Amino acid sequence: MNQATDKGNGIDLRPEWGIFIPSVLVIILISIPAVLYPKAAEEVVAAIYQPFAANFGTLYLWITVGLIVLCVYFACSRYGDIKFGDPDEKPEFPLSSWIAMIFCSGVAGAVMFWSIIEPLWDIVQPPQYAAPMSTQAYDWALAYLLLHWGPNAWCTYFITALPIAYMFHIRRKPFLRISSAADMIIGKQKDGLIGRCVDVFFILGLMFCTAVTMCISLPTVEAALARVFGITPSFGLEIAILLVSALLAGVTVYLGLKKGIKRLSDLNVIIALAMVAYGALVGPTASLFDIFTNAVGRMLGNFWNMTFWTNPFAEGSFPRDWTIFYALFWAGYGPFMGLFIARISRGRTVREVIGWGMFGTVTVSILKAQGAPAAMMAVIDTLPFSKAVMLVYCAFSTIFLATTVNSGCYVVSATATRRMPVDADPHRYHCTFWAVAQGLLALGLLAMGGLEVAKIFGNFSGALMALPSLLLTACWLKIIREDGKELLGTSGARD
């Protein structure tokens, strides 16, 4: 572990109090009232969010499509050759571990919930004017699942990673912050009020988004334990599961990026592939592959219509409840994933970050895509040795959740650290503190309870992240315009 302060090497791992204190105060002011007065807190949050969603939600669909176009352009253009690091530098992490860390950090246990619940919901309340429980409803349900967990999800991650990786690995700025990555746009204000506000908004948005994921994931683990052991579901059981997840996240983030986060992500992908293989062996594989192929065709053939469908001429809230919700939910994770991907992408090119990142993570998401927690247990209950599968599922979901929490705590602590060069990590006690804070915020959301509350907070997180995401995108475009020719000639440390 690096020393907390080493001026000779430009290291100062003490907290940056101008970022740390405001973020912690807001978390406390939200978490404690949510635990003590859950109903009143829920009403206040809903009152703030509903006007925003009604008036500005569709804008995020346009933002999502714009980011997809930029990803494709930079991956296919000559700028794809830009390397984040020295010209002859090898990638810091193997490709498999690199993809595993990105996937496990970016989706967590939420994929375990939504990959089963969302299609069931879509069949009952289908999009595109289909009748409930009709053939058309089944057709659209899986197609929308692939849309929501495919390129629309991951484009924000990779485009925001590019300027951060440039500032961190090429310019070697000893800060892993949104404000520092946006230096070319906000200039001296990166250390002023604007920069501090951007970094605090980022921390709060990430903490809210991760808390939402925890609140979605924990009840599914609770339902599995209840089914296997006959335990009565309760708020106390959810708190116990939360403590286990927070403890696992705290231990792994304490161990660091390579010894903790990387190893846990590798383990989780191994378990995931084993579960997929088991499902293929005992399930109706041929029928599932036919259904999957049909869904891919419908999604690709109707991509633009599905993305931009807002149902303006009929009653129904599907676009707001799902497509816009996902656009905001992924936006909430965007800057965090940009920082995390940038940190682990030393030695990789722009084309590798976008191309391999999109291919690897979308592929794993599609594998996972092969109501409520009780509905999930009913689905798992159809498999042979279902109770054993449920226990594996419990372990898998808990580890999945911990990988998102620990990588989030790593990035938050890096953001709130004074000076952290390329080869350094945040102080382990600083990382562990944020794991505790994350657990407290999740406890507040659990106290409020309900899927709709989680979705409100997820969208609220995306709204907080709008400024950082757009700021980073604008910064990357300016970097290419001003430094593009030099970067194409050579990649390496700059003064």
Residue pairs with C-beta under 8 A, 6 or more apart in sequence:
1 256
1 425
1 427
1 428
2 11
2 13
2 424
2 425
2 427
3 11
3 13
4 12
4 13
4 14
4 427
5 11
5 12
5 13
5 14
6 12
9 421
10 174
10 419
10 421
11 174
11 419
11 420
11 421
11 424
12 417
12 418
12 419
13 417
13 418
13 419
13 420
13 424
13 426
13 427
13 430
14 417
14 418
14 427
15 416
15 417
15 418
15 430
16 416
16 417
16 418
18 196
19 177
19 196
19 199
19 200
19 203
19 415
19 416
20 416
22 196
22 200
23 200
23 203
23 204
23 207
23 412
23 416
24 437
26 200
26 204
27 204
27 207
27 437
27 440
27 441
28 440
30 41
30 441
30 444
31 440
31 441
31 443
31 444
32 444
33 40
33 41
33 444
34 41
34 444
34 445
34 447
34 448
35 443
35 444
35 447
38 447
38 448
38 449
39 448
41 444
41 448
42 448
42 450
42 453
45 453
45 456
45 457
45 460
46 456
48 460
49 456
49 459
49 460
52 459
52 463
53 320
53 324
53 459
54 320
56 463
57 320
57 324
57 327
57 328
57 459
58 310
58 319
58 324
60 324
60 327
60 328
60 331
60 462
60 466
61 307
61 308
61 310
61 323
61 324
61 327
63 327
63 331
63 466
63 469
63 470
64 152
64 155
64 156
64 307
64 327
64 330
64 331
65 307
65 308
67 155
67 156
67 159
67 473
68 151
68 152
68 155
70 155
70 159
70 473
71 151
71 155
71 158
71 159
71 354
71 358
74 80
74 159
74 162
74 350
74 351
74 354
75 350
75 351
75 354
75 355
75 358
78 488
79 350
79 480
79 484
79 487
79 488
80 349
80 350
80 351
80 354
80 355
81 349
81 350
81 351
81 488
82 166
82 349
82 350
82 487
82 488
82 491
83 89
83 347
83 348
83 349
83 491
84 165
84 166
84 168
84 169
84 170
84 342
84 345
84 346
84 347
84 348
84 349
84 350
84 353
84 491
85 169
85 170
85 346
85 347
85 348
85 491
85 492
86 491
86 492
86 493
87 490
87 491
87 492
89 346
89 347
90 347
91 98
91 345
91 346
91 347
91 348
91 352
92 344
92 345
92 346
92 347
93 101
93 262
93 344
95 356
95 360
96 266
96 269
97 262
97 265
97 266
98 344
98 345
98 348
98 356
99 269
99 356
99 357
99 360
99 361
99 364
100 262
100 265
100 266
100 268
100 269
101 261
101 262
101 265
101 340
101 344
101 403
101 407
102 157
102 337
102 340
102 341
102 344
102 357
102 360
102 361
103 265
103 269
103 360
103 361
103 364
103 365
104 264
104 265
104 268
104 269
104 400
104 403
104 404
104 407
105 261
105 265
105 337
105 340
105 403
105 404
105 407
105 408
106 153
106 154
106 157
106 333
106 337
106 361
106 404
107 149
107 153
107 365
107 400
107 404
108 210
108 213
108 217
108 400
108 401
108 403
108 404
108 405
109 213
109 214
109 216
109 217
109 220
109 221
109 397
109 398
109 400
109 401
109 404
110 213
110 216
110 217
111 149
111 365
111 368
111 400
112 217
112 220
112 368
112 376
112 393
112 396
112 397
112 400
113 216
113 217
113 220
113 373
113 376
114 145
114 148
114 149
114 216
115 145
115 149
115 368
115 369
116 375
116 376
116 379
117 371
117 372
117 375
117 376
118 141
118 144
118 145
118 148
118 322
119 141
119 142
119 145
120 141
120 371
120 375
121 371
122 137
122 140
122 141
122 144
122 145
122 318
122 322
123 132
123 133
123 137
123 138
123 141
124 132
124 133
124 137
125 132
125 316
125 318
126 132
126 134
126 136
126 137
126 140
126 141
126 318
127 140
127 144
127 306
127 309
127 311
127 318
127 319
127 322
128 136
128 140
128 306
128 309
129 314
130 136
130 137
130 139
130 140
131 137
139 294
139 295
139 298
140 298
142 291
142 292
142 294
142 295
142 298
142 369
143 295
143 298
143 299
143 302
143 306
144 299
144 306
144 322
144 323
145 295
145 369
146 295
146 296
146 299
146 366
146 369
147 299
147 303
147 306
147 307
147 323
148 322
148 323
148 326
149 362
149 365
149 366
149 368
149 369
150 299
150 362
150 365
150 366
151 358
151 362
152 307
152 326
152 327
152 330
153 326
153 330
153 365
154 330
154 357
154 358
154 361
154 362
155 358
156 330
156 331
156 333
156 334
156 337
156 338
156 469
157 330
157 333
157 334
157 337
157 338
157 341
157 357
158 338
158 341
158 353
158 354
158 357
158 358
159 338
159 354
159 472
159 473
159 476
160 334
160 335
160 337
160 338
160 468
160 469
160 472
160 473
161 337
161 338
161 339
161 341
161 342
161 345
161 353
162 338
162 342
162 350
162 353
162 476
162 479
163 181
163 182
163 184
163 472
163 475
163 476
163 479
164 176
164 178
164 181
164 338
164 339
164 342
164 472
165 341
165 342
165 345
165 346
165 353
166 181
166 476
166 479
166 487
167 173
167 175
167 180
167 181
167 183
168 175
168 176
168 181
168 342
168 343
168 422
169 342
169 345
169 346
169 422
170 487
170 491
170 492
170 493
170 494
171 493
171 494
172 421
172 422
172 493
172 494
173 180
173 183
174 419
174 420
174 421
174 422
174 424
175 419
175 420
176 339
176 342
176 343
176 411
176 414
176 415
176 417
176 420
177 190
177 195
177 199
177 202
177 339
177 414
177 415
178 198
178 199
178 202
178 335
178 339
178 415
178 468
178 471
178 472
179 186
179 190
179 191
179 194
179 195
179 196
179 198
179 199
180 190
180 195
181 338
181 342
181 472
181 475
182 190
182 195
182 198
182 471
182 472
182 474
182 475
183 190
183 475
184 475
184 478
184 479
184 482
185 471
185 474
185 475
185 478
186 194
186 195
186 198
186 471
189 195
198 467
198 468
198 471
199 415
199 416
201 464
201 465
201 467
201 468
202 335
202 336
202 415
202 464
202 465
202 468
203 412
203 415
203 416
204 464
205 332
205 335
205 336
205 461
205 462
205 464
205 465
205 468
206 332
206 333
206 335
206 336
206 408
206 411
206 412
206 461
206 465
207 408
207 412
207 437
207 438
207 441
208 332
208 441
208 457
208 458
208 460
208 461
208 464
209 329
209 332
209 333
209 336
209 457
209 458
209 461
209 462
209 465
210 404
210 405
210 408
210 438
210 442
211 438
211 441
211 442
211 444
211 445
211 457
212 329
212 332
212 445
212 454
212 455
212 457
212 458
212 461
213 401
213 404
214 242
214 245
214 401
214 405
214 438
214 442
214 445
214 446
215 442
215 445
215 446
215 453
215 454
216 451
216 454
217 397
217 400
217 401
218 238
218 241
218 242
218 245
218 401
218 442
218 446
219 233
219 238
219 372
219 373
220 373
220 376
220 397
221 241
221 393
221 394
221 397
221 398
222 233
222 237
222 238
222 241
222 373
223 233
223 373
223 374
223 376
223 377
224 373
224 377
224 380
224 390
224 391
224 393
224 394
224 397
225 231
225 237
225 241
225 394
226 232
226 233
226 237
227 377
227 381
227 387
227 390
228 387
228 390
228 391
231 237
235 446
235 447
238 446
239 443
239 446
241 398
242 439
242 442
242 443
242 446
243 439
244 398
245 398
245 401
245 402
245 405
245 439
246 405
246 435
246 436
246 438
246 439
246 442
248 264
248 398
248 399
248 402
248 406
249 401
249 402
249 403
249 405
249 406
249 409
249 435
249 438
250 406
250 409
250 432
250 435
250 436
251 260
252 260
252 261
252 263
252 264
252 402
252 403
252 406
253 260
253 261
253 405
253 406
253 407
253 409
253 410
253 428
253 431
253 432
253 434
253 435
254 260
254 428
254 429
254 431
254 432
255 428
256 425
256 428
257 343
257 344
257 410
257 425
260 406
261 403
261 406
261 407
261 410
264 399
264 402
264 403
264 406
265 403
267 399
268 396
268 399
268 400
268 403
269 364
271 392
271 395
271 396
271 399
272 364
272 367
272 368
272 396
273 367
275 389
275 392
275 393
275 396
276 367
276 368
276 370
278 383
278 389
279 370
279 383
280 370
282 383
282 384
283 383
288 370
292 366
292 369
292 370
299 306
306 323
307 323
309 319
309 323
310 319
311 317
311 318
311 319
321 455
324 459
325 455
325 458
325 459
327 462
328 458
328 459
328 461
328 462
328 463
329 458
329 459
329 461
329 462
330 462
331 461
331 462
331 465
331 466
331 469
332 458
332 461
332 462
332 464
332 465
333 465
334 465
334 468
334 469
335 465
335 468
335 469
335 472
336 408
336 411
338 472
339 411
339 414
339 415
340 407
340 410
340 411
341 353
341 357
343 410
343 411
343 414
345 352
345 353
346 422
348 356
372 451
377 390
380 386
380 389
380 390
380 393
383 389
405 435
405 438
406 431
406 435
408 434
408 438
409 431
409 432
409 434
409 435
409 438
410 425
410 426
410 431
412 434
413 426
413 427
413 430
413 431
413 433
413 434
414 420
414 425
414 426
416 430
417 426
417 427
417 430
420 426
445 453
445 454
445 457
479 487
480 487
